[in-house]
């Protein structure tokens, strides 16, 4: 039995460029959630091809009620909503999982890597941990290392893929778009799905040989700059 944990966001999928596309209150969100679901399904398919038997999927965007469950493989268990678990986007992760993967992740606040760059909330304009920009990827990577499960795959914008490789070159990444100012340059949706499936299959197949990064040395220093009130 091989269990894989997958966390999914929406700002890093191919196509998303404006906040309207990420908000369930806007008509443009429907197309974005369809692509988000398709990219997650492609990652699941890659994991299954590599021998996974069970995949836990955490919907990690906004209300955490974006993914369309019926379009995921039957091997997937979908976690919707927020429980208050301290691991947030990795709720229920423990050492029974063989690997962690992140889909649709994005550049952090202060990076300029995407028009949708942020870190958890729009209420900060800079967030650093021991001098390193804090992304949602970074916190998931440290959480995975803490639990002892390798984070082997990430897809998203080019900026977060580069940050992931700088953190740990062993991570398999697929950049589905590039941020340029307030614009994005995107892969065709079908090509993004194929690259995610292939990359995920390779990453899961090699998970047993993955080199786990060291956790930060103490003391740990967190600094943030709050957004100005209007």
C-alpha angles and dihedrals in degrees: 000000000000120000120196126193119213127185119192134198130176107220092073100050119106113277104019109123109144131049090241088069092057098048120090089213092068129075092230091064093075094068091045094052089049090055092042089054092046092051091049091048090051090052090049090051091052091050091050091050088055093053105273114151100184131028125192112203123197115200098217104176124106107299090010089233102107109098119091104231097200091061094058122087118267090248089068125097111199123213110202127183130013122290100184090251110161091234091061104184091026098051112169094013112150139151094279088081121089097207147354126226131186124210128192095008122162145206118280129251112280095028103093088214095127140012084239096049113144141131114234095306140026090232095088130061097191132022124176135176114200088339096310122115108253116233128175085248091057094052091048091048092052091045091051091049090049091054091043097242118128118241097218107167141037133174125186141090121348093252095059091043090055090047091051092052091048088053094046123356090201092073115103109227137189117194108205096178146008126225118226112178107300091343136077133212107215140195116237106270093241092050090050090054093051094049092047092050093049095044093048092049091052094045095050092045089056097040095107090061095045117133109229117217121235119255116247115279118245138292096057115204121198120189128181138176114213120223115255115258115242 
